[in-house]
Amino acid sequence: MRIPARYSPIFFGALLSAIMVAVVSAFVLATTRGLQGDFLAQWMKSCATTWPVAFPAVTLIAPWVRHAVARITA
């Protein structure tokens, strides 16, 4: 099963934001609270509350970033 190409910007934003939220929230939780017994639950809660902000942000900002990079690079 393949996703139609017209949905690739949305899929890109969803996947990139999910990965970034998972990595950054795990890092922040580990450095601020340590790897305590409830780390996994706190991490899941952090991901669930921040991904709805990250997804639209990445989806809306990615075209601008691509354009800026294209202008800066040869």
N, CA, C and O atoms as a GROMACS GRO file, in nm:
protein
  296
    1MET      N    1   0.085  -0.118   0.000
    1MET     CA    2   0.000   0.000   0.000
    1MET      C    3   0.089   0.124   0.000
    1MET      O    4   0.177   0.138   0.085
    2ARG      N    5   0.066   0.212  -0.094
    2ARG     CA    6   0.146   0.334  -0.104
    2ARG      C    7   0.056   0.455  -0.085
    2ARG      O    8  -0.061   0.455  -0.123
    3ILE      N    9   0.114   0.558  -0.027
    3ILE     CA   10   0.044   0.684  -0.007
    3ILE      C   11   0.062   0.768  -0.134
    3ILE      O   12   0.174   0.778  -0.184
    4PRO      N   13  -0.044   0.829  -0.186
    4PRO     CA   14  -0.028   0.913  -0.306
    4PRO      C   15   0.072   1.026  -0.282
    4PRO      O   16   0.080   1.081  -0.172
    5ALA      N   17   0.147   1.061  -0.387
    5ALA     CA   18   0.254   1.161  -0.376
    5ALA      C   19   0.202   1.297  -0.332
    5ALA      O   20   0.277   1.373  -0.270
    6ARG      N   21   0.079   1.328  -0.360
    6ARG     CA   22   0.026   1.461  -0.321
    6ARG      C   23   0.021   1.478  -0.170
    6ARG      O   24   0.013   1.591  -0.121
    7TYR      N   25   0.026   1.368  -0.096
    7TYR     CA   26   0.024   1.375   0.051
    7TYR      C   27   0.165   1.375   0.111
    7TYR      O   28   0.179   1.376   0.233
    8SER      N   29   0.267   1.374   0.027
    8SER     CA   30   0.404   1.364   0.080
    8SER      C   31   0.443   1.479   0.172
    8SER      O   32   0.513   1.453   0.270
    9PRO      N   33   0.404   1.606   0.147
    9PRO     CA   34   0.442   1.710   0.243
    9PRO      C   35   0.381   1.689   0.382
    9PRO      O   36   0.445   1.716   0.483
   10ILE      N   37   0.258   1.640   0.385
   10ILE     CA   38   0.192   1.615   0.514
   10ILE      C   39   0.256   1.495   0.583
   10ILE      O   40   0.281   1.497   0.704
   11PHE      N   41   0.281   1.390   0.506
   11PHE     CA   42   0.345   1.272   0.563
   11PHE      C   43   0.485   1.304   0.612
   11PHE      O   44   0.526   1.258   0.718
   12PHE      N   45   0.560   1.383   0.534
   12PHE     CA   46   0.693   1.427   0.575
   12PHE      C   47   0.686   1.502   0.708
   12PHE      O   48   0.764   1.473   0.799
   13GLY      N   49   0.593   1.597   0.719
   13GLY     CA   50   0.579   1.674   0.843
   13GLY      C   51   0.542   1.587   0.961
   13GLY      O   52   0.594   1.605   1.071
   14ALA      N   53   0.453   1.492   0.938
   14ALA     CA   54   0.410   1.403   1.047
   14ALA      C   55   0.525   1.316   1.095
   14ALA      O   56   0.548   1.302   1.215
   15LEU      N   57   0.597   1.257   1.000
   15LEU     CA   58   0.707   1.167   1.037
   15LEU      C   59   0.823   1.243   1.101
   15LEU      O   60   0.875   1.202   1.205
   16LEU      N   61   0.865   1.352   1.038
   16LEU     CA   62   0.976   1.430   1.092
   16LEU      C   63   0.944   1.485   1.231
   16LEU      O   64   1.027   1.477   1.322
   17SER      N   65   0.825   1.540   1.248
   17SER     CA   66   0.790   1.595   1.379
   17SER      C   67   0.778   1.486   1.485
   17SER      O   68   0.817   1.508   1.600
   18ALA      N   69   0.727   1.370   1.449
   18ALA     CA   70   0.716   1.261   1.546
   18ALA      C   71   0.855   1.214   1.592
   18ALA      O   72   0.877   1.190   1.711
   19ILE      N   73   0.947   1.202   1.498
   19ILE     CA   74   1.082   1.159   1.533
   19ILE      C   75   1.152   1.265   1.619
   19ILE      O   76   1.214   1.232   1.721
   20MET      N   77   1.140   1.390   1.579
   20MET     CA   78   1.205   1.498   1.655
   20MET      C   79   1.147   1.511   1.795
   20MET      O   80   1.221   1.527   1.892
   21VAL      N   81   1.016   1.504   1.807
   21VAL     CA   82   0.952   1.513   1.938
   21VAL      C   83   0.998   1.397   2.027
   21VAL      O   84   1.027   1.418   2.145
   22ALA      N   85   1.004   1.278   1.972
   22ALA     CA   86   1.046   1.161   2.051
   22ALA      C   87   1.190   1.176   2.100
   22ALA      O   88   1.218   1.152   2.218
   23VAL      N   89   1.279   1.217   2.012
   23VAL     CA   90   1.420   1.229   2.049
   23VAL      C   91   1.441   1.343   2.148
   23VAL      O   92   1.506   1.324   2.252
   24VAL      N   93   1.387   1.460   2.118
   24VAL     CA   94   1.410   1.576   2.204
   24VAL      C   95   1.343   1.560   2.340
   24VAL      O   96   1.403   1.592   2.442
   25SER      N   97   1.221   1.509   2.343
   25SER     CA   98   1.155   1.494   2.472
   25SER      C   99   1.224   1.388   2.558
   25SER      O  100   1.233   1.404   2.680
   26ALA      N  101   1.274   1.282   2.497
   26ALA     CA  102   1.349   1.182   2.574
   26ALA      C  103   1.476   1.243   2.631
   26ALA      O  104   1.510   1.220   2.747
   27PHE      N  105   1.546   1.322   2.550
   27PHE     CA  106   1.669   1.386   2.596
   27PHE      C  107   1.641   1.483   2.711
   27PHE      O  108   1.711   1.482   2.813
   28VAL      N  109   1.540   1.567   2.695
   28VAL     CA  110   1.508   1.666   2.798
   28VAL      C  111   1.466   1.597   2.927
   28VAL      O  112   1.511   1.635   3.035
   29LEU      N  113   1.380   1.498   2.917
   29LEU     CA  114   1.337   1.426   3.037
   29LEU      C  115   1.454   1.356   3.106
   29LEU      O  116   1.466   1.360   3.228
   30ALA      N  117   1.540   1.292   3.028
   30ALA     CA  118   1.653   1.220   3.086
   30ALA      C  119   1.751   1.315   3.155
   30ALA      O  120   1.805   1.282   3.261
   31THR      N  121   1.773   1.432   3.097
   31THR     CA  122   1.868   1.525   3.157
   31THR      C  123   1.809   1.603   3.273
   31THR      O  124   1.883   1.642   3.364
   32THR      N  125   1.679   1.628   3.273
   32THR     CA  126   1.621   1.705   3.382
   32THR      C  127   1.570   1.620   3.497
   32THR      O  128   1.579   1.660   3.613
   33ARG      N  129   1.517   1.504   3.467
   33ARG     CA  130   1.459   1.419   3.573
   33ARG      C  131   1.532   1.288   3.594
   33ARG      O  132   1.510   1.219   3.694
   34GLY      N  133   1.618   1.253   3.501
   34GLY     CA  134   1.687   1.125   3.511
   34GLY      C  135   1.601   1.011   3.462
   34GLY      O  136   1.484   1.030   3.427
   35LEU      N  137   1.660   0.894   3.460
   35LEU     CA  138   1.588   0.775   3.413
   35LEU      C  139   1.520   0.707   3.532
   35LEU      O  140   1.566   0.604   3.581
   36GLN      N  141   1.411   0.766   3.576
   36GLN     CA  142   1.336   0.713   3.690
   36GLN      C  143   1.240   0.605   3.643
   36GLN      O  144   1.227   0.578   3.524
   37GLY      N  145   1.173   0.544   3.737
   37GLY     CA  146   1.081   0.434   3.707
   37GLY      C  147   0.965   0.473   3.618
   37GLY      O  148   0.914   0.390   3.543
   38ASP      N  149   0.922   0.598   3.625
   38ASP     CA  150   0.808   0.641   3.544
   38ASP      C  151   0.852   0.715   3.416
   38ASP      O  152   0.774   0.788   3.356
   39PHE      N  153   0.979   0.694   3.377
   39PHE     CA  154   1.032   0.764   3.260
   39PHE      C  155   0.949   0.739   3.136
   39PHE      O  156   0.915   0.834   3.064
   40LEU      N  157   0.915   0.615   3.108
   40LEU     CA  158   0.841   0.582   2.987
   40LEU      C  159   0.704   0.650   2.985
   40LEU      O  160   0.662   0.702   2.881
   41ALA      N  161   0.635   0.650   3.097
   41ALA     CA  162   0.503   0.716   3.104
   41ALA      C  163   0.516   0.866   3.085
   41ALA      O  164   0.436   0.927   3.013
   42GLN      N  165   0.616   0.927   3.147
   42GLN     CA  166   0.638   1.070   3.131
   42GLN      C  167   0.677   1.104   2.988
   42GLN      O  168   0.634   1.206   2.933
   43TRP      N  169   0.757   1.018   2.927
   43TRP     CA  170   0.800   1.039   2.788
   43TRP      C  171   0.681   1.033   2.693
   43TRP      O  172   0.667   1.117   2.604
   44MET      N  173   0.596   0.934   2.711
   44MET     CA  174   0.477   0.922   2.627
   44MET      C  175   0.385   1.043   2.644
   44MET      O  176   0.330   1.094   2.547
   45LYS      N  177   0.369   1.088   2.768
   45LYS     CA  178   0.286   1.206   2.793
   45LYS      C  179   0.346   1.330   2.727
   45LYS      O  180   0.274   1.410   2.668
   46SER      N  181   0.477   1.344   2.738
   46SER     CA  182   0.545   1.457   2.676
   46SER      C  183   0.529   1.454   2.524
   46SER      O  184   0.500   1.557   2.463
   47CYS      N  185   0.547   1.339   2.465
   47CYS     CA  186   0.529   1.325   2.320
   47CYS      C  187   0.386   1.357   2.278
   47CYS      O  188   0.364   1.426   2.179
   48ALA      N  189   0.290   1.307   2.352
   48ALA     CA  190   0.150   1.328   2.319
   48ALA      C  191   0.108   1.474   2.330
   48ALA      O  192   0.019   1.519   2.258
   49THR      N  193   0.171   1.549   2.420
   49THR     CA  194   0.133   1.689   2.436
   49THR      C  195   0.211   1.783   2.345
   49THR      O  196   0.163   1.892   2.314
   50THR      N  197   0.329   1.743   2.301
   50THR     CA  198   0.408   1.833   2.217
   50THR      C  199   0.395   1.804   2.068
   50THR      O  200   0.414   1.895   1.988
   51TRP      N  201   0.363   1.682   2.028
   51TRP     CA  202   0.352   1.652   1.886
   51TRP      C  203   0.243   1.733   1.816
   51TRP      O  204   0.264   1.776   1.702
   52PRO      N  205   0.127   1.756   1.877
   52PRO     CA  206   0.028   1.838   1.809
   52PRO      C  207   0.074   1.982   1.781
   52PRO      O  208   0.018   2.049   1.695
   53VAL      N  209   0.174   2.028   1.852
   53VAL     CA  210   0.232   2.160   1.824
   53VAL      C  211   0.341   2.146   1.716
   53VAL      O  212   0.350   2.229   1.626
   54ALA      N  213   0.422   2.043   1.728
   54ALA     CA  214   0.534   2.025   1.636
   54ALA      C  215   0.489   1.992   1.494
   54ALA      O  216   0.549   2.040   1.398
   55PHE      N  217   0.385   1.912   1.479
   55PHE     CA  218   0.342   1.870   1.345
   55PHE      C  219   0.300   1.988   1.256
   55PHE      O  220   0.351   2.000   1.145
   56PRO      N  221   0.209   2.074   1.302
   56PRO     CA  222   0.176   2.188   1.215
   56PRO      C  223   0.294   2.284   1.196
   56PRO      O  224   0.310   2.343   1.089
   57ALA      N  225   0.376   2.298   1.298
   57ALA     CA  226   0.492   2.387   1.286
   57ALA      C  227   0.586   2.337   1.177
   57ALA      O  228   0.629   2.414   1.091
   58VAL      N  229   0.620   2.210   1.179
   58VAL     CA  230   0.709   2.153   1.078
   58VAL      C  231   0.645   2.161   0.940
   58VAL      O  232   0.710   2.196   0.842
   59THR      N  233   0.518   2.128   0.932
   59THR     CA  234   0.448   2.128   0.803
   59THR      C  235   0.442   2.268   0.742
   59THR      O  236   0.455   2.284   0.621
   60LEU      N  237   0.422   2.368   0.825
   60LEU     CA  238   0.413   2.505   0.774
   60LEU      C  239   0.549   2.568   0.750
   60LEU      O  240   0.563   2.649   0.659
   61ILE      N  241   0.648   2.533   0.829
   61ILE     CA  242   0.780   2.596   0.820
   61ILE      C  243   0.871   2.528   0.718
   61ILE      O  244   0.960   2.593   0.663
   62ALA      N  245   0.852   2.399   0.691
   62ALA     CA  246   0.941   2.325   0.601
   62ALA      C  247   0.954   2.389   0.462
   62ALA      O  248   1.066   2.398   0.412
   63PRO      N  249   0.846   2.433   0.398
   63PRO     CA  250   0.863   2.496   0.266
   63PRO      C  251   0.951   2.622   0.272
   63PRO      O  252   1.031   2.645   0.182
   64TRP      N  253   0.934   2.701   0.374
   64TRP     CA  254   1.016   2.821   0.389
   64TRP      C  255   1.162   2.784   0.408
   64TRP      O  256   1.251   2.848   0.350
   65VAL      N  257   1.189   2.682   0.489
   65VAL     CA  258   1.327   2.638   0.513
   65VAL      C  259   1.388   2.584   0.384
   65VAL      O  260   1.504   2.615   0.354
   66ARG      N  261   1.314   2.504   0.309
   66ARG     CA  262   1.364   2.454   0.180
   66ARG      C  263   1.400   2.570   0.088
   66ARG      O  264   1.505   2.567   0.023
   67HIS      N  265   1.315   2.670   0.082
   67HIS     CA  266   1.340   2.786  -0.003
   67HIS      C  267   1.464   2.863   0.044
   67HIS      O  268   1.548   2.902  -0.037
   68ALA      N  269   1.476   2.884   0.174
   68ALA     CA  270   1.591   2.955   0.229
   68ALA      C  271   1.721   2.879   0.201
   68ALA      O  272   1.822   2.940   0.165
   69VAL      N  273   1.719   2.749   0.217
   69VAL     CA  274   1.839   2.667   0.191
   69VAL      C  275   1.874   2.673   0.042
   69VAL      O  276   1.991   2.682   0.007
   70ALA      N  277   1.774   2.668  -0.044
   70ALA     CA  278   1.799   2.676  -0.188
   70ALA      C  279   1.863   2.810  -0.226
   70ALA      O  280   1.946   2.815  -0.316
   71ARG      N  281   1.825   2.915  -0.159
   71ARG     CA  282   1.882   3.046  -0.188
   71ARG      C  283   2.025   3.060  -0.137
   71ARG      O  284   2.107   3.130  -0.196
   72ILE      N  285   2.055   2.994  -0.027
   72ILE     CA  286   2.186   3.004   0.036
   72ILE      C  287   2.288   2.913  -0.033
   72ILE      O  288   2.406   2.949  -0.045
   73THR      N  289   2.244   2.798  -0.078
   73THR     CA  290   2.336   2.702  -0.138
   73THR      C  291   2.341   2.719  -0.290
   73THR      O  292   2.250   2.775  -0.351
   74ALA      N  293   2.447   2.669  -0.347
   74ALA     CA  294   2.465   2.682  -0.493
   74ALA      C  295   2.396   2.571  -0.568
   74ALA      O  296   2.401   2.567  -0.690
   0.00000   0.00000   0.00000
